[in-house]
Amino acid sequence: MLGAAVPAFGQATAVPPTGAQFANIFADHAVVQRDRPIAVWGTGTPGGTVSVQLGDRRVSAKVGSDGNWRATLPAMPAGGPYTLSVGAAGAAAQTLSDIMVGDVFLCGGQSNMEFKVSASTNAWGTTRSSADTGLRFVVIDDANRPNVARDLDKRAKWAQVSPETVGDASAVCYYMARSLRQSEKVPIGFISSEWGGTRIESWISVPALLTVPDLRAGVAAVAQYGRDPAAAILADGERREAWWQANDPAATSQRAWRTEGFDDAAWGTIKEAAWRQAGIPALADFEGAVWLRTTIELTPEQAAAARTLRLGPIDKFDESYVNGTYVGGGSIEWAWRGYAIPAGRLHAGRNVVAIRVLGGANGGGFASPAPRGVELADGTLVPFKGPWRYAKGTPLKDKWIAPPPWDTPNSLTTLYNGMIAPFAGYGLKLAAWYQGESNAAEAGAYRRLLPLLMADWRRAFDAPKLPFFVVQLTSYGKPMTTPGQSSWAELRQAQAEAVAADADAGLAVTIDVGDRFDIHPTQKTLVGERLARLASVIAYGKPGTRSGPEAVDVTRAGADLVVRYRNALGGLQSYSGAQAIGFETCAGETCSYTTAVPRGETVVLPGANRPGVTRVRYAWADAPFVNLFDKADLPAAPFVLPVK
């Protein structure tokens, strides 16, 4: 067992003045799940009793010693709007209005799930015709937490879909929900909890991650960060320093460069507010470590109130020091650096900030203009006195420093803690997941992590058979002119295998609607509608096939190989030609393109039954061109299969 399926964990929240209050996921315009007991929870006076009412259904619950209560209302059919209220004796009730009972979807992942309706293809027409009071959504605010959060930081903002609101919704989730709203005729609400660039490990709970031996040390480090951030940061600084000692012969001699008393007068000067190493003649062809130093003048009051070092985005790896003390390090070029400054580290007068930067593919250095300085407790930013001075460190090429495991977007469990756990136990109809780009180089690990995520979310939402739909990675990157290795193809295969092993899961194939120039293709309508197709069959029990054509096996037939398909509605067809492109035969590790001819529910590879051929692949590239579809206009799924 991985633990309880309710939000009965984390630190107690303050008791509201009303005497009783709902958790922040419950708000005006919310949708709660029909046809199953409705779990609600919140805070109240320890030891007291609260009364909860939805429509004409009323229940009571005791408040625990930690100030938290949980109640379960009887199942209700689709309908509304209703009023949802909670009250305690002698105190005003909290009342939420316009509550609908219907179906609730949870949509998670990274940027392609986060991608908004306003940026999608045909957004103008979609927005104008979107008004539907029976379709609602809420977007969970980004929250990176080392410890499990009991509640969202603030009251959720559920919104009815309208021309004024729909632009901010997840495009994929909205188009899925819109399609199902039209077919099912019940209120639908979707919860979007996603964060661009994040890895799957960020979205899985601690108990689940502890089942993966390779992740246990990182999970322990996150736990230490939750207990004692300063100690965890210092430990991480020691880890990074050990990396430099192992990779940089000058690491020991350059330690003085980070200290307050070091004389940097002979260093070069940077006058620009933002720079890349490539923009400085002395660094234009340099690949390796660069040291930066600047100063900041503080009054005694400012030094006492200093909280955070603000540096903006840095390309790509950095270790940052305040008066010689390590305060943090980053590893993502677009991530804005904000490092907590230990109490007493800054003093009145002149202070020194030093940064060691290891550049990335874009040249290294400060990645964009940004306000930089020391942020005080009241939010005021004291800018650096400057200028920035720089010196070359050791030339280093193709080196990579592992980020700390609490650092978004490469964290472990922190997004589960902040963006899933606070509303765990909320009734759901289904979940949809669009993620994988950030894990594309690690398909082997993903084969274990995706089933782990699905099981973990089902546990969290007390739904062992929760329908779970996965959007397969689409097409992106450089097209191939010869067969080769593809990390994106490997990840697609890992997604397909995880889904195939789960009776309550479905895979939305999107290989035909990608953009090889843009990792965020704008055609989200078809993606959402393919998810809706899966949901119609798996979640709603309607007749039909779960998805489009899927290869079942490859057999030998004389001189030919024959690929047999299932779910090819009306048979297979190749657009713009008599042959299907993208098929390969493999002998050992050597693969070759081969002729492929669709015939009914098979694809024949004429003359491909050659000695040594043991595997067949299809669409095996980061950005394959494909033209094989069924008569329902659904693309054939990429695959690799052994030859029987």
C-alpha positions as CSV (number, residue, x, y, z in Angstrom):
1,M,0.0,0.0,0.0
2,L,1.1,3.5,-0.8
3,G,-0.9,5.3,1.9
4,A,-4.3,6.9,2.5
5,A,-6.3,8.3,-0.3
6,V,-7.5,11.4,1.5
7,P,-5.9,14.8,2.2
8,A,-5.4,13.8,5.9
9,F,-1.8,14.7,6.0
10,G,0.4,17.8,6.1
11,Q,0.4,20.6,8.6
12,A,-2.9,21.9,10.1
13,T,-4.2,25.1,8.7
14,A,-5.5,28.0,10.7
15,V,-9.1,27.8,11.8
16,P,-11.3,30.4,10.0
17,P,-13.2,33.0,11.9
18,T,-16.5,31.4,10.7
19,G,-15.8,28.3,12.7
20,A,-15.9,26.0,9.7
21,Q,-14.6,26.3,6.1
22,F,-14.2,24.2,3.0
23,A,-10.8,23.3,1.6
24,N,-9.8,25.7,-1.2
25,I,-10.6,23.4,-4.1
26,F,-14.3,23.9,-3.2
27,A,-15.5,27.3,-4.6
28,D,-18.4,29.0,-6.4
29,H,-19.2,27.4,-9.8
30,A,-17.4,24.1,-8.9
31,V,-18.5,20.7,-10.3
32,V,-18.5,17.7,-8.1
33,Q,-18.6,14.1,-9.3
34,R,-22.1,12.5,-9.9
35,D,-23.2,8.9,-9.1
36,R,-20.7,8.3,-6.3
37,P,-20.4,9.5,-2.7
38,I,-19.2,13.1,-2.6
39,A,-16.2,13.7,-0.3
40,V,-15.8,17.2,1.1
41,W,-13.4,18.4,3.8
42,G,-12.0,21.5,5.4
43,T,-11.1,23.1,8.7
44,G,-13.0,24.0,11.9
45,T,-12.7,24.3,15.6
46,P,-10.9,21.3,17.1
47,G,-13.4,18.9,18.8
48,G,-16.4,20.7,17.3
49,T,-19.1,19.4,14.9
50,V,-19.8,20.8,11.4
51,S,-22.9,20.4,9.3
52,V,-22.5,20.2,5.5
53,Q,-25.4,20.6,3.1
54,L,-25.5,20.2,-0.7
55,G,-29.0,20.9,-2.1
56,D,-31.3,18.9,0.2
57,R,-28.6,16.4,1.3
58,R,-27.1,17.1,4.8
59,V,-24.5,15.3,6.8
60,S,-22.4,16.2,9.9
61,A,-18.8,15.5,10.8
62,K,-16.5,15.9,13.8
63,V,-13.5,18.2,13.7
64,G,-10.3,16.4,14.6
65,S,-7.8,17.7,17.2
66,D,-5.7,19.1,14.3
67,G,-8.6,21.3,13.2
68,N,-9.5,19.3,10.1
69,W,-12.8,17.6,9.2
70,R,-14.0,15.3,6.4
71,A,-17.6,14.4,5.5
72,T,-19.2,12.3,2.8
73,L,-22.4,13.3,1.1
74,P,-24.6,10.7,-0.5
75,A,-24.2,10.1,-4.3
76,M,-26.3,12.4,-6.5
77,P,-27.3,12.3,-10.2
78,A,-26.2,15.0,-12.6
79,G,-27.9,18.3,-11.9
80,G,-27.8,21.7,-10.3
81,P,-27.1,24.5,-9.7
82,Y,-27.0,23.9,-5.9
83,T,-25.7,25.7,-2.8
84,L,-23.0,24.0,-0.8
85,S,-22.6,25.1,2.8
86,V,-20.8,24.2,6.0
87,G,-21.5,25.6,9.4
88,A,-20.8,25.1,13.1
89,A,-22.8,26.0,16.1
90,G,-22.5,29.7,17.1
91,A,-20.7,30.7,13.9
92,A,-21.6,31.9,10.5
93,A,-21.8,29.3,7.7
94,Q,-19.6,29.4,4.6
95,T,-21.8,29.1,1.6
96,L,-20.7,28.3,-2.0
97,S,-23.1,29.0,-4.9
98,D,-23.7,27.6,-8.4
99,I,-22.4,24.1,-7.6
100,M,-23.1,21.5,-10.3
101,V,-23.1,17.8,-10.0
102,G,-21.7,16.1,-13.1
103,D,-18.4,14.7,-14.3
104,V,-14.9,15.9,-13.2
105,F,-11.8,15.4,-15.2
106,L,-8.2,15.9,-14.0
107,C,-5.7,17.0,-16.7
108,G,-1.9,17.0,-15.9
109,G,1.5,17.1,-17.5
110,Q,3.9,19.7,-18.9
111,S,3.7,22.5,-21.4
112,N,1.6,20.8,-24.1
113,M,-1.2,20.2,-21.5
114,E,-0.6,23.7,-20.1
115,F,-0.9,25.2,-23.6
116,K,-3.9,27.6,-23.6
117,V,-7.0,27.7,-25.8
118,S,-6.1,31.3,-26.7
119,A,-2.9,30.1,-28.5
120,S,-4.4,27.0,-30.3
121,T,-5.4,26.7,-33.9
122,N,-8.8,28.2,-34.6
123,A,-8.8,29.9,-31.2
124,W,-10.7,32.9,-32.6
125,G,-13.7,30.8,-33.7
126,T,-13.5,28.6,-30.6
127,T,-13.6,31.5,-28.2
128,R,-16.6,33.3,-29.9
129,S,-18.8,30.2,-29.7
130,S,-17.7,28.8,-26.4
131,A,-20.4,30.0,-23.9
132,D,-21.6,27.0,-21.9
133,T,-22.7,27.3,-18.3
134,G,-22.6,23.6,-17.9
135,L,-18.9,23.4,-18.7
136,R,-16.5,24.7,-16.1
137,F,-12.8,24.6,-15.3
138,V,-10.2,25.5,-12.7
139,V,-6.4,26.0,-13.2
140,I,-4.3,25.0,-10.2
141,D,-1.6,27.5,-9.4
142,D,2.0,26.4,-9.7
143,A,3.3,25.2,-6.3
144,N,6.6,23.5,-5.7
145,R,6.5,22.0,-2.2
146,P,9.0,19.7,-0.5
147,N,6.3,18.7,2.0
148,V,2.8,17.5,1.3
149,A,0.5,20.5,1.3
150,R,-2.9,20.0,3.0
151,D,-4.6,22.7,1.0
152,L,-4.2,25.0,-1.9
153,D,-2.7,28.4,-1.0
154,K,-5.9,30.2,-1.9
155,R,-9.5,29.6,-2.9
156,A,-9.8,28.0,-6.3
157,K,-11.3,30.0,-9.1
158,W,-13.7,27.8,-10.9
159,A,-15.1,29.5,-14.0
160,Q,-17.9,28.8,-16.4
161,V,-16.7,28.5,-20.0
162,S,-17.4,31.7,-21.9
163,P,-15.6,33.9,-24.5
164,E,-14.2,35.9,-21.6
165,T,-12.7,32.9,-19.7
166,V,-12.0,30.0,-22.1
167,G,-8.8,31.5,-23.5
168,D,-7.0,30.7,-20.2
169,A,-8.1,27.0,-20.2
170,S,-5.8,24.1,-21.2
171,A,-6.6,23.6,-24.9
172,V,-6.2,19.8,-24.9
173,C,-8.4,19.4,-21.8
174,Y,-11.0,21.9,-23.0
175,Y,-11.4,20.3,-26.4
176,M,-11.8,16.9,-24.8
177,A,-14.3,18.2,-22.3
178,R,-16.2,20.1,-25.0
179,S,-16.6,17.0,-27.1
180,L,-17.8,14.9,-24.2
181,R,-20.1,17.6,-23.0
182,Q,-21.8,17.5,-26.4
183,S,-22.2,13.7,-26.3
184,E,-23.0,13.1,-22.7
185,K,-25.3,16.1,-22.0
186,V,-24.2,16.4,-18.3
187,P,-22.3,19.2,-16.5
188,I,-18.5,18.8,-16.8
189,G,-15.7,20.4,-14.8
190,F,-12.1,20.0,-15.5
191,I,-9.2,20.6,-13.2
192,S,-5.9,21.6,-14.9
193,S,-2.8,20.9,-12.9
194,E,0.3,21.2,-15.1
195,W,3.6,22.9,-15.3
196,G,5.7,23.4,-18.4
197,G,9.1,21.6,-18.7
198,T,8.5,19.3,-15.7
199,R,9.4,15.6,-15.4
200,I,7.1,12.8,-14.5
201,E,9.0,12.2,-11.2
202,S,7.8,15.6,-10.0
203,W,4.1,14.4,-10.1
204,I,4.5,11.2,-8.0
205,S,4.1,10.9,-4.3
206,V,7.0,10.0,-1.9
207,P,5.6,6.5,-1.0
208,A,5.4,5.6,-4.7
209,L,8.8,7.0,-5.6
210,L,10.4,5.1,-2.7
211,T,9.6,1.9,-4.6
212,V,12.2,3.0,-7.2
213,P,15.7,2.3,-5.7
214,D,17.5,4.8,-7.9
215,L,15.3,7.6,-6.6
216,R,15.5,7.0,-2.9
217,A,18.5,9.2,-2.2
218,G,16.9,12.1,-4.1
219,V,13.7,11.6,-2.2
220,A,15.6,11.7,1.1
221,A,17.3,15.0,0.0
222,V,13.9,16.5,-0.7
223,A,12.7,15.4,2.7
224,Q,15.8,17.1,4.3
225,Y,15.0,20.2,2.3
226,G,11.5,20.2,3.7
227,R,12.8,19.8,7.3
228,D,15.8,22.2,7.1
229,P,16.2,24.1,3.8
230,A,19.5,25.7,4.9
231,A,21.2,22.4,5.7
232,A,19.9,20.8,2.5
233,I,21.3,23.7,0.4
234,L,24.7,23.5,2.1
235,A,24.8,19.7,1.5
236,D,23.9,20.3,-2.2
237,G,26.6,22.9,-2.4
238,E,29.1,20.3,-1.1
239,R,27.8,17.8,-3.7
240,R,28.3,20.4,-6.5
241,E,31.7,21.3,-5.2
242,A,32.7,17.6,-5.3
243,W,31.6,17.6,-8.9
244,W,33.9,20.6,-9.7
245,Q,36.8,18.9,-7.8
246,A,36.4,15.9,-10.0
247,N,36.0,17.7,-13.3
248,D,38.0,21.0,-12.9
249,P,41.8,20.9,-12.1
250,A,41.6,24.6,-11.0
251,A,38.6,24.1,-8.6
252,T,40.7,24.3,-5.5
253,S,42.9,27.3,-6.6
254,Q,39.8,29.2,-7.7
255,R,38.0,28.9,-4.3
256,A,39.3,32.4,-3.4
257,W,37.4,33.9,-6.3
258,R,34.1,33.5,-4.4
259,T,35.3,35.2,-1.2
260,E,34.5,38.7,0.0
261,G,38.1,39.8,0.2
262,F,39.3,38.7,-3.2
263,D,40.7,41.5,-5.5
264,D,39.0,41.2,-8.9
265,A,40.3,44.6,-10.2
266,A,42.2,42.8,-13.0
267,W,39.0,41.0,-14.3
268,G,37.1,42.0,-17.3
269,T,34.0,44.3,-17.0
270,I,30.5,43.6,-18.3
271,K,28.4,46.7,-18.8
272,E,25.3,45.2,-20.4
273,A,22.2,44.4,-18.3
274,A,22.1,41.0,-19.9
275,W,24.7,39.1,-21.8
276,R,25.7,35.8,-23.3
277,Q,29.3,34.7,-23.3
278,A,29.1,34.7,-27.1
279,G,28.5,38.4,-27.1
280,I,31.7,39.2,-25.4
281,P,34.8,39.1,-27.7
282,A,37.0,37.5,-25.0
283,L,34.5,34.8,-24.4
284,A,33.0,34.3,-27.9
285,D,34.7,31.0,-28.6
286,F,35.1,29.9,-25.0
287,E,33.2,26.9,-23.7
288,G,33.6,26.3,-20.0
289,A,33.4,27.9,-16.6
290,V,33.1,31.7,-16.2
291,W,33.3,33.5,-12.8
292,L,31.2,36.7,-12.2
293,R,31.5,39.1,-9.3
294,T,29.6,42.2,-8.3
295,T,28.9,44.2,-5.1
296,I,25.8,45.6,-3.3
297,E,25.6,48.3,-0.7
298,L,23.2,47.8,2.1
299,T,22.1,49.8,5.1
300,P,21.9,48.1,8.5
301,E,18.2,47.8,8.1
302,Q,18.4,46.4,4.6
303,A,21.0,43.8,5.7
304,A,18.7,42.7,8.5
305,A,15.7,42.5,6.2
306,A,17.5,40.7,3.3
307,R,15.8,37.5,2.3
308,T,16.5,36.4,-1.3
309,L,19.2,36.8,-4.0
310,R,17.5,37.6,-7.3
311,L,19.6,36.8,-10.4
312,G,17.1,36.3,-13.2
313,P,17.6,33.4,-15.7
314,I,21.2,32.0,-16.1
315,D,22.4,29.8,-19.0
316,K,22.8,27.2,-17.8
317,F,24.5,25.9,-14.6
318,D,25.4,28.2,-11.7
319,E,26.7,28.1,-8.2
320,S,26.0,31.4,-6.4
321,Y,27.8,32.8,-3.3
322,V,27.1,35.7,-0.9
323,N,30.2,36.9,0.9
324,G,31.8,33.5,0.2
325,T,28.8,31.3,1.4
326,Y,27.0,29.1,-1.1
327,V,23.3,30.0,-1.3
328,G,22.1,28.0,-4.3
329,G,22.6,26.7,-7.8
330,G,20.5,26.1,-10.8
331,S,20.5,24.0,-14.0
332,I,17.8,25.4,-16.4
333,E,18.5,28.3,-18.7
334,W,15.0,29.7,-18.6
335,A,14.5,29.3,-14.8
336,W,14.8,32.5,-12.8
337,R,17.2,32.2,-9.9
338,G,16.0,33.1,-6.5
339,Y,18.1,31.9,-3.6
340,A,17.4,32.3,0.1
341,I,20.1,34.2,1.9
342,P,21.0,32.8,5.4
343,A,20.4,35.1,8.3
344,G,23.4,37.2,9.2
345,R,25.3,36.5,5.9
346,L,24.8,40.1,4.7
347,H,26.0,43.1,6.6
348,A,25.8,46.9,6.4
349,G,28.1,48.4,3.7
350,R,29.7,46.5,0.8
351,N,28.8,42.9,0.2
352,V,30.0,40.6,-2.6
353,V,28.1,38.3,-4.8
354,A,30.0,35.7,-6.9
355,I,28.7,33.3,-9.4
356,R,30.4,30.4,-11.2
357,V,28.6,29.8,-14.6
358,L,29.0,26.7,-16.8
359,G,27.5,27.7,-20.1
360,G,24.9,25.8,-22.1
361,A,24.2,25.5,-25.8
362,N,23.3,29.1,-26.1
363,G,26.6,30.5,-25.0
364,G,26.2,30.8,-21.2
365,G,25.8,33.8,-18.9
366,F,22.8,35.8,-17.9
367,A,20.1,34.7,-20.3
368,S,17.9,37.8,-20.5
369,P,17.4,41.2,-19.0
370,A,16.0,41.0,-15.4
371,P,15.9,43.0,-12.2
372,R,18.9,41.7,-10.2
373,G,19.7,42.4,-6.6
374,V,18.7,41.5,-3.0
375,E,15.0,41.2,-2.1
376,L,14.0,42.4,1.3
377,A,11.3,41.0,3.5
378,D,8.7,43.6,2.2
379,G,9.4,42.7,-1.4
380,T,11.6,45.7,-2.1
381,L,14.6,44.9,-4.5
382,V,17.9,46.5,-3.7
383,P,19.8,46.5,-7.0
384,F,23.5,45.5,-7.3
385,K,25.9,48.4,-7.2
386,G,27.9,46.8,-10.0
387,P,29.5,46.6,-12.4
388,W,29.8,42.9,-13.0
389,R,33.4,41.6,-13.4
390,Y,34.3,38.3,-15.1
391,A,37.2,35.9,-15.5
392,K,37.6,32.7,-17.4
393,G,37.7,29.5,-15.5
394,T,38.6,26.1,-16.9
395,P,37.6,25.1,-20.5
396,L,34.9,22.4,-20.1
397,K,32.9,20.9,-22.9
398,D,29.7,18.8,-22.8
399,K,29.7,18.8,-19.0
400,W,26.5,18.5,-17.0
401,I,25.7,19.1,-13.3
402,A,22.8,17.3,-11.8
403,P,20.2,19.7,-10.3
404,P,19.1,19.4,-6.7
405,P,16.0,17.1,-6.5
406,W,13.7,19.9,-5.1
407,D,14.4,22.2,-8.0
408,T,11.6,22.6,-10.6
409,P,11.4,21.4,-13.3
410,N,13.7,18.5,-12.4
411,S,12.3,17.9,-8.9
412,L,11.1,14.7,-7.3
413,T,7.6,14.6,-5.8
414,T,7.3,18.4,-5.2
415,L,4.6,19.0,-7.7
416,Y,2.5,16.1,-6.4
417,N,2.9,17.7,-3.0
418,G,1.8,21.2,-4.1
419,M,-0.5,20.6,-7.0
420,I,-2.2,17.1,-6.5
421,A,-2.2,16.3,-2.8
422,P,-4.1,19.4,-1.7
423,F,-7.2,18.2,-3.5
424,A,-6.6,14.4,-3.3
425,G,-9.9,12.6,-2.6
426,Y,-11.9,14.9,-4.9
427,G,-14.3,12.8,-7.0
428,L,-13.1,12.2,-10.6
429,K,-14.5,10.6,-13.7
430,L,-11.2,10.3,-15.5
431,A,-7.6,11.6,-15.8
432,A,-5.7,12.7,-18.8
433,W,-1.9,13.0,-19.0
434,Y,0.2,14.9,-21.6
435,Q,3.9,14.7,-20.7
436,G,7.1,13.0,-21.8
437,E,9.2,15.6,-23.6
438,S,11.3,16.3,-20.5
439,N,11.9,12.5,-20.0
440,A,12.4,11.7,-23.7
441,A,16.0,10.6,-23.2
442,E,15.0,8.0,-20.5
443,A,12.5,5.7,-22.0
444,G,13.6,2.8,-19.9
445,A,12.8,4.6,-16.7
446,Y,9.6,5.9,-18.1
447,R,8.3,2.4,-18.6
448,R,8.2,2.0,-14.9
449,L,7.3,5.6,-13.9
450,L,4.2,6.0,-16.0
451,P,2.4,2.9,-14.5
452,L,3.6,4.2,-11.1
453,L,2.0,7.6,-11.8
454,M,-1.3,6.0,-12.9
455,A,-1.5,3.8,-9.8
456,D,-0.5,6.7,-7.5
457,W,-3.2,9.0,-8.8
458,R,-5.8,6.3,-8.6
459,R,-4.8,5.8,-4.9
460,A,-4.8,9.5,-4.2
461,F,-8.3,9.9,-5.6
462,D,-9.7,6.7,-4.1
463,A,-10.5,5.3,-7.6
464,P,-8.7,2.0,-8.2
465,K,-10.1,1.8,-11.8
466,L,-10.0,5.5,-12.7
467,P,-9.8,5.7,-16.5
468,F,-6.4,7.2,-17.4
469,F,-5.6,8.6,-20.8
470,V,-2.1,9.3,-22.1
471,V,-1.3,11.6,-25.0
472,Q,1.6,10.0,-26.9
473,L,4.4,12.3,-27.9
474,T,3.9,13.9,-31.2
475,S,6.4,14.7,-34.0
476,Y,9.2,17.2,-33.3
477,G,12.8,17.7,-34.4
478,K,14.9,17.0,-37.4
479,P,13.5,14.6,-40.0
480,M,15.7,11.6,-40.8
481,T,16.9,10.6,-44.2
482,T,18.3,7.3,-43.0
483,P,17.0,5.0,-40.2
484,G,18.7,5.6,-36.8
485,Q,18.1,5.9,-33.1
486,S,15.4,8.1,-31.7
487,S,14.8,8.9,-28.1
488,W,11.3,10.3,-28.9
489,A,10.4,7.1,-30.6
490,E,11.6,5.1,-27.6
491,L,9.5,7.2,-25.3
492,R,6.5,6.7,-27.5
493,Q,7.0,3.0,-27.3
494,A,7.3,3.2,-23.5
495,Q,4.0,5.1,-23.3
496,A,2.3,2.6,-25.6
497,E,3.6,-0.4,-23.5
498,A,2.5,1.1,-20.2
499,V,-1.0,1.8,-21.6
500,A,-1.3,-1.6,-23.2
501,A,-0.7,-3.3,-19.9
502,D,-3.5,-1.3,-18.2
503,A,-7.1,-2.3,-18.8
504,D,-8.4,1.1,-17.7
505,A,-5.9,3.2,-19.7
506,G,-6.0,4.6,-23.3
507,L,-3.4,6.1,-25.7
508,A,-4.1,9.1,-27.9
509,V,-1.8,8.8,-31.0
510,T,-0.8,12.3,-32.2
511,I,2.1,11.5,-34.6
512,D,0.3,13.3,-37.5
513,V,-0.4,16.6,-35.8
514,G,3.1,17.6,-34.6
515,D,5.3,20.5,-35.8
516,R,8.9,19.5,-36.4
517,F,9.9,23.2,-35.8
518,D,7.9,23.8,-32.6
519,I,7.7,21.5,-29.6
520,H,4.3,23.1,-28.9
521,P,2.2,22.4,-31.9
522,T,-0.9,24.5,-32.0
523,Q,-3.4,21.9,-33.3
524,K,-4.9,20.9,-30.0
525,T,-8.5,20.3,-31.2
526,L,-7.7,16.9,-32.7
527,V,-5.7,15.9,-29.6
528,G,-8.6,16.7,-27.3
529,E,-11.1,15.0,-29.5
530,R,-8.9,11.8,-29.6
531,L,-8.9,11.8,-25.9
532,A,-12.7,12.2,-25.9
533,R,-12.9,9.2,-28.2
534,L,-10.9,7.1,-25.7
535,A,-13.1,8.4,-22.9
536,S,-16.3,7.6,-24.7
537,V,-15.4,3.9,-24.9
538,I,-13.4,3.4,-21.7
539,A,-15.0,5.9,-19.2
540,Y,-18.5,6.0,-20.6
541,G,-18.8,2.4,-21.9
542,K,-20.0,3.4,-25.4
543,P,-19.5,1.0,-28.3
544,G,-16.4,1.6,-30.5
545,T,-12.7,1.2,-30.7
546,R,-10.4,2.9,-28.2
547,S,-8.1,4.3,-30.8
548,G,-6.9,4.0,-34.3
549,P,-4.9,1.3,-36.1
550,E,-2.5,-0.6,-33.9
551,A,0.0,-3.2,-35.2
552,V,-0.5,-6.6,-33.6
553,D,2.2,-8.8,-35.0
554,V,4.6,-9.3,-38.0
555,T,4.7,-12.6,-39.7
556,R,6.6,-14.1,-42.6
557,A,4.7,-15.0,-45.8
558,G,7.0,-16.3,-48.5
559,A,9.3,-13.5,-49.6
560,D,7.2,-10.9,-47.8
561,L,6.5,-9.7,-44.3
562,V,3.0,-9.0,-43.2
563,V,2.1,-6.5,-40.5
564,R,-1.4,-7.2,-39.0
565,Y,-3.4,-4.4,-37.5
566,R,-6.4,-4.1,-35.2
567,N,-8.8,-1.1,-34.8
568,A,-8.4,-0.2,-38.4
569,L,-11.9,1.1,-39.0
570,G,-12.9,0.5,-42.6
571,G,-9.4,-0.8,-43.4
572,L,-6.0,0.9,-43.9
573,Q,-5.2,3.5,-46.5
574,S,-2.1,5.5,-47.5
575,Y,-2.6,9.2,-48.2
576,S,-0.9,10.8,-51.3
577,G,0.4,7.5,-52.7
578,A,0.0,3.8,-53.1
579,Q,2.6,3.0,-50.5
580,A,2.9,3.7,-46.8
581,I,6.1,5.5,-45.8
582,G,8.0,5.1,-42.5
583,F,8.4,1.3,-42.4
584,E,11.8,-0.2,-41.6
585,T,13.2,-3.7,-41.3
586,C,16.0,-4.4,-38.9
587,A,18.7,-7.1,-38.9
588,G,20.4,-6.8,-35.6
589,E,21.1,-3.1,-35.0
590,T,21.0,-2.2,-38.7
591,C,17.7,-0.9,-40.0
592,S,16.6,-0.1,-43.6
593,Y,13.6,1.6,-45.1
594,T,11.3,-0.7,-46.9
595,T,8.3,-0.6,-49.3
596,A,5.0,-1.0,-47.6
597,V,1.6,-1.6,-49.2
598,P,-1.7,-1.4,-47.2
599,R,-4.1,-4.2,-47.9
600,G,-7.3,-4.3,-45.8
601,E,-6.2,-4.6,-42.2
602,T,-2.6,-5.5,-43.0
603,V,0.4,-3.9,-44.5
604,V,2.5,-6.0,-46.8
605,L,6.3,-5.4,-47.0
606,P,7.1,-7.0,-50.4
607,G,10.4,-8.9,-50.5
608,A,11.3,-7.9,-46.9
609,N,11.6,-11.5,-45.6
610,R,15.4,-11.5,-45.9
611,P,17.8,-13.5,-43.8
612,G,18.6,-11.9,-40.5
613,V,15.6,-9.6,-40.4
614,T,14.2,-9.9,-36.9
615,R,12.2,-6.7,-36.3
616,V,10.0,-4.2,-38.0
617,R,9.6,-0.5,-37.0
618,Y,7.2,2.2,-38.1
619,A,7.5,6.0,-37.6
620,W,10.7,5.4,-35.7
621,A,12.1,8.9,-35.6
622,D,11.8,12.1,-33.6
623,A,9.9,13.7,-36.4
624,P,8.7,11.0,-38.8
625,F,6.5,11.8,-41.9
626,V,3.6,9.4,-42.0
627,N,0.7,8.8,-44.3
628,L,-0.9,5.6,-43.0
629,F,-4.5,6.0,-41.7
630,D,-7.7,4.1,-41.4
631,K,-11.0,5.2,-43.0
632,A,-11.9,7.1,-39.8
633,D,-8.9,9.4,-40.5
634,L,-7.0,8.1,-37.4
635,P,-3.2,7.6,-37.8
636,A,-1.6,4.2,-37.4
637,A,0.4,4.1,-34.2
638,P,4.2,4.0,-34.2
639,F,5.6,0.6,-33.2
640,V,8.5,-1.8,-33.1
641,L,7.7,-5.5,-33.2
642,P,9.6,-8.8,-33.6
643,V,9.1,-10.9,-36.7
644,K,7.4,-14.1,-35.9
